[in-house]
Amino acid sequence: MLAVALDASVSANTDLPAARLDLSEPDEARVGKVTRPADQFTKAEPYEAMQGGAATSIHPVNGDAFSHMSANLSFVEEQDFKLGNALFRKLWVSSPSSTQASDGLGPLYNARACQSCHLKDGRGRPPEGDRDATSMFLRLARPAKNAGEQAAIGAHEVLNFPDPIYGEQLQDLAVPGLAAEGRMSIAYQERTVTLADGTSVNLRKPHYEASDLAYGPLSPETTLSARVAPPMIGLGLIEAIHEADILAHADPDDRDGDGISGKAAIVRDGSTGKLALGRFGWKAQNATVREQSARAFASDIGISTPDVPRHFGDCTKSQPKCLAMSNGVQPRLGDTEAPSPVLDLVTFYSENLAVPARRKASFPDVLKGKALFYGAGCPTCHVPKFVTRRDAANKAQAFQLIWPYSDFLLHDMGDGLADGQAVGLATGREWRTPPLWGIGLTQTVNGHSFFLHDGRARNFTEAILWHGGEAERARDAFSSMPADGRQSLLTFLESL
């Protein structure tokens, strides 16, 4: 990997650091040693079970496994975490209302609370049977039409361009007196994949439509991208990974010829206006947990914050009735519906949801699966471990050995997973490598095993077989394994 040259190139254009300046020479040597890829698989690595470092939750495994706070928070911070939890769960209401600190919902929205999408702080799912689509939504966007719009994307002024009527997201709910925009319709087409040993696996390819549209048709140029809500664990630790360590894995031109060309998502930080490294969201479109939270308030719930002061959420100029509805701004509380204390506490809560400890990390079958995971080349993108920066904003996240299993870069995942929707530097075929920590507890916490950005995969095997593009070699390695090898690799994933 040509890390130094690549870092220098990115840094020259973005002011991002090309090297870690937070470490002494002895620290740098320690970090290099402890983050070196595993080369033996007869026993667990030191501290491997503590996926979130000292912040790891060691509570008993149950349905609340994703909802515990970082284990190393102070007593005062525990209070802030609990207050943030209450606000994360709060149901917002339409305005005007007697509950003035809780009104301002919508007018168009997808959920009334953060917890509605991130149920138990876990993974969303597509609607199956009579289930609603609260934890899944359709992003709406079109590409640049002309040189001026392309220049705006290139300058990181915008990520893409919303539908002229329906905005950046299809809202399937609305306050009384206003029609919801429409609903998401999904049709699946099944196809069979045959593995090397003759095993047949059915994959389902979704087709999405925006139906029952209340305000006219979508623009013919608008693309639809379905997204499920991702798990909330470990976000503060991810933000505390030093930019240089993420950039060290980038190889956008595949100069080393390994077929993997991870690309850094450079975005403009909404709070500072500076260019930053995107690391949150399915296409790494947000640089910080705070920005991710503020944008979700605006787009999902229709609540304005100091960082995204859109009192009318995703209403557009083509929806005058929506823009004429009352909002929930209370001057005595601030000039937004969720003033600074609310956003601060929700951000703190989101940053400090603990990663659960590994299970069975030293068991022989798990170690065999880990060896196969490495042998298939999965760690090239699902980078196992990092040491967070010493100068992290919160000392609970500072200088921790963590195991997220992600490089947080954009990768071309092939035609099968392509959504055709560009987001900033991410093309319609590119996705951020999602972290794998906690993935084995999805069934325990959320009662399902739907994976990938739109939940099309019904289990780990289907999720792996959907990998294409840069991940095709790893997928084929899995397909070629004997049944007991595949099961060992899946057992390893279940232990994360």
N, C-alpha and C positions, 0 to 999 in steps of 0.2 A: 504494500500500500504506500502511495507516494504522499504521505501525510504532510510533511513539512512544506513541500511545494504547493500543495493544494491549499493548506491553511494560509500561506502567504498570499496566494491569489485571491481567496475570498476576503481575507482581512484587509487587503489593500483597497477593496471597493466598499467595505462595510464598516470599517473601524472595529470589527470583531477581533478579539485577541488571537494571535497565531500560536501562543504558548501560554502555559499556566504560570502566572506571576504570583499566585497565592501560596506556592510551595517553596520550602527551602530545598537545598540539594539532597539532604537526607530524606526528606519527605518524598521528593520526586522519585528517589530510588525505591522507597517502600511502596509507593503507588504503582510503579512499573512492575514490581515483583508480584504484588498481590492481584493485579488485574491481568496478568499473563494468562493466555488461554490454557485450559486444562490439557494435560498430555498423558495423564494416567487416570484410570477409572475403576480402581480396585477399592477405593474408599471415598467418602465425601471430602470436599475441600474444606479447609478451615473456615468456619463461620458461614458455610453455605446455607445452613438452615435459617439463618437470620437474614432474610431477603432484604429487609429494610434497614439493616444496620441496627444501631441502638434504638431506633424508632419502631422496630418490628413488634407486632402484637403477638403475644403468646397466650391469648385467651383461648378457651376451649373452642373447637371448631363447631359452629352451628350457623343458623341463618343470619346471625348478626356479625359474621366474620369480617365483613368489609366496613363495619360501622364503628370500630374502636379508634380511639385517638392514638397518636404517636406515643409510644411508651416512655419517651424521655422528655415530655413536656413538663414545664414547671406547674406548681399549684395555681398560680395566677393564669397561666395559659390554658389550663384545664377549664377555667371559668369561661374564657373567650371561646374555646372549642364548643362548649355546651350551649352558649348563646348563639353561636353560628349554626349549630345543629338545629336549634329551634327555628331560626330564620330560614334555613334550608328546607324545613318541613312546612313552613307557614303557607296556608292557603290564601292567596290574594283574591280580592273581590272587586267587582266593578264599582266605578265611582258614578255619582257621589254615594257615600256610605257613612253610616255612623261610626264604623271602625276606620277612622281616618288614617291611621298608621298602616293600614293593610289594603287600602283601595288603590285603584289605578290599573287593574287587570285589563289587558288587551289594548284596544277593543277587540282585535283579532289575536288569537293565541292558540298554542298547542297543549299547554298544561297550566295548572293553577299554582303549582309548587315545583321547586327543583326536584324534590323527592319523588314526584309523580313520574318523571322520566327516569331518574336514577334510583329506581326502587331498591331500598336497602343499600344504597350507594353502589349498586352493582350494574350489571350489563343489561341493556335493553333487548328487546326481541321484536320480531315482526308479528303482526296480528295473525293468530292461528285460530280457526273456528270462530267463536263469538267474542274473542278478545279484541279490545280496542287497540288503537295504534299510538297510544300516549307516549310510549318510549321509542317511537320511530317516526321519522318525518321525511318529507321531500324537500331537498334544497333545489332552488330554481336559479338558473344563471345562463347567460349567453356569453360567447367569446367576444373579443374586440371586433368591431366592424371596420375600423379605419386606423390609419397610422397614429392619429392623436390618441385614440383609446388604447392602442397597443403601447404607446409611449407611457401612458398613465400606469399601465400594469408594470412595465419595465422599471418605472421610477418608484414602484411599490406604493403608489397613491391609492390604488384600488386592487381588489383581488380578482374581480370579474364584474359583470354587469347584470343587475336583477331583471326579472320580467317587468315590463312597463306597467302592468296592472297588478300583478300578485306579489311583486317584490322578490325578496331573496328566499322565501320559505312559504310553503303552502300551509296556511292555518286552517285547521278543520274544526275550530271552535270559535265562538264569538259571544260577546256580552249581549244581554237582552236588548232587542230592538235593532240588531244588526245581523245580517246573514253571514254565516261562516263562508270561507272562500271555496271550499270543496272538500274532497276526501281523496285519500290515496287508494288506488286499486292495484292489486298484485295478482298476476297470473303466472304460474310456474310451468315450465316445460322440463320434463324429466329426460335424462339421457344416462346411459350405462357406460361405465368405464371398467375395463377388465385389467386386473393387475397381473404381474408376471406369473404368479402361481395359479392363475385362473379364477381367482376371486372376483366377483362382480360387485361393483359399488354404484348405486344410483346417485347422481347429482341432479339438483334442480336449479334451473336457470330462471331467474325472475324477469318478468316484464312489467314495467310500472306505467301507470297512467294517472293523471289528475282528472277525476270524474266529478260530476254534479257541480260544475263550476258556476258560481253565482254571479260573476262579474264579467262574463264573456270569455272567449277562448284565450288560451296562452299564446304568446308570440310563437310563430313557427320556429324561431331561432332558440327558444328556451329549452335547455336540457334539464332532465330530472335526475337527481342523485339521491337515492334512499340512504339514510344513515340511522343506525341504532345508537342509543346513548351508551357511551363507553363507561367502564368501571371508574370509580373515583379514587381508588387507592394509590398512595405514593406520589401524588402530583407535586407536592412540595419538594420531594427528593429529586424528581425529574428536573424541576426548575433549578435545583442546586448543582446539577452536573455542569461542569465547566464547558463553555463553548468550544474551547480548543480540543477537548477530548471527543466531542461529537464530530467536529470537523476533521479530526484525524482519521476517521473512517470513511470520509467522503472521497469518491473517485468518479466524478461525473463523466469523464471521458474514457473510463475503464483503461487507464494507462497500464495497469498491471496485467491486463488480459485475462482476468478470472471470470469475466462475464457478469460481474456485479458492479453497478455504477451508481452507487448511492449519491444523492444530490441534496445539498443543504437547502432548506426552505428559508429564504431570506424574506422577512416581512417587516412592516413598519409597526413599531410598538405604539398602540393607541394612546398610552399614557404619556410617553416621553416624546413621541414623534421621531425617534431615532430608529435606524435600521437595527434589527435584532434577528436572532436565530429562532425560527418557528419550531415548536416542539410539541404543541398540543392541538388536538383535533385530528380527524381522519386524514387530512391533507396537510397537517402541521401548519395551519394558517394562523395560529395564535402563539405569541412569544411567552406569555405569562399566564399563570392561573387566574390572576385578577382580570385580565382581558378576556379569557375564556368565560369567566363568570359573568362579566358585564354584558358580553354579546349574547349569552344565553338568556339573561334577564330580558333583554330587548326583543330578541327574535322569538323565543319560546313562550314567554309569559306576557310580553308587552309592557314591561316595567322599565322605566328610565332610571339611570344611575349617573353619577358625576362623569364616569368615563364614556358612557354611551347615552347621552341625554335625549333619547327619543321617547317622548311621552306617549306617542301613539304607536309604539312598537314598529311593526313592519307595514303599517298602512302606507299607501302610495298616493300620489296626486290624483290618480285615476279612481280613487275611492273617497270622494268628498264627504260622504256620510260618516265614514269611519273617522276622518280628520275632524269632524264637527262634534264628536262625542266628548264628554267631559273627561278630564284626566285626574289623577290622584295627587297632584302636587299640593303640599300643605306648606305655605310660606314659613310657618313657625317651626317646621321640621327641616326645611331646606328647599332647594329649587329643583329637586328631582323626586320621583316617587319612592325610590330607595336611596336615601341620602348616604353620605360617606360612611357613617357607622354601620349601616346595613351591609353595604358592599364590603367593607373591611372585615366584618365578622364572617360573612359567607366565604370570602376568600380564605381567611385563616382556617376555617373549618375544612374547606376543600384541600388546602395544602397539608393538612395534618391527619387525614384519614390513613390509618396505619396499614402497612402491608402485612398480611398474616405470615407466620413462620411456615417454612417448608414442612411437609410431612414425608417421612420415610426416605430422606435424602441419602441415607447410607445403606438402604436395602439393595441386595444384589440385582433384582430385576430393574430397579430404578437406575442403578449405575450402568447396567447393560444398555438400557434405553438412552442414557446420557451419552455413552460412547457412540451409539448409532446416530444420535442427534448431531454430534460433532462430525462423525464420519460422512454424513450426508451433506455437510456444508451449511447447515442451518445457522450456526453462530456467525457466519459472515454478515448477515443482516440482523439476526436476533442476538446481538452482542450480549454475552451473559452479565458482565459486571463493570462497574465504574466506582471510583471514589469521588465523592462530591467535594465541592470547593471548601477550603478552609474558611473563606470569608463569606459564607452564605448568610443571608439576611437574618435567618433564625438559626441559632446555634443547635437546635434540635436536628437540623438537616446538615450541619457542617461536618466535613471530613468523615463521612460514613461510607463504608464498603457496602454497596447495594447491588442487587442482582435483578435488574428489570428485564433482561433478555430483549433488548431493542437497541438499534443504533440511532433511532429518532430521525432518520433520513428518508427521503422520498425514493421509491423504487418503482420501476416499470413492472407491473405485475401481469402484463399480457392482455390479450383481447378478452379473455373470459371474465376478468374482474373489472374491465374498463367501464367507466360510467360516462365517458365522453364529456365530462365537465372539468374545465380547467379552473384551478383556484390558485391565483398568484403564479408562482413558478411551477406549480404542480400541473402536469398535463392530465388529460382525461384518462390516461392509463396508469398514472402514478398514485401511490398511496404511501403514507408514513408507516414504517414498521411499527405495529402495535406492541406494547410491552406484554410479556407473557406471565409476569408474576401474578399469582392469584387465579390464573385461568382454570386450574383444577378444582376450584371451589364454586364455579359458576352454577352448577346444579344445586349445590347445598344452599347457596345464597338466593338464587333467583328462580330455581325450580325448572331450569331448561338447559339445553346445551346447544344453543344457536350461536354460531360464530361468524366472523368476517364483518365487514362494514355494514352489511344489510341483513345479517342473520340468515343468509341462504343456506349455509352449512349447518347440518343438524347434529354434527359431532366432529371430533378432531380429525377423523379420517377424511371426511368430505372437505373440511377446511384446508387440509394439506393438498388434496387433489385439485383444488381450485387454483393453487399457486401456478403461475405461468411466468412468461417473460424472464426476468432475472432470476426467478426462483424455480425455473423449470428443471434445472439440474438436480436440485434438492428434492423436488417432487418426484422425479423419475427414480432417484435413489430409494425413496420410500416405497414407491410402487414395485421396485425390484426386490425388496426384502421378503424373506419367508414370513409366514404368518406370525410365528413366535417373535421374530425381530420387530415386526410392525407393532405387535402388542407391547413389547418392552418399551418402544419409543413412546407409545401412547401412555404407558404407565409413568414414564418420566414426566410427561406433560401434566398428568394428573397430580403429580407431586408438587408442582409449582404453586 
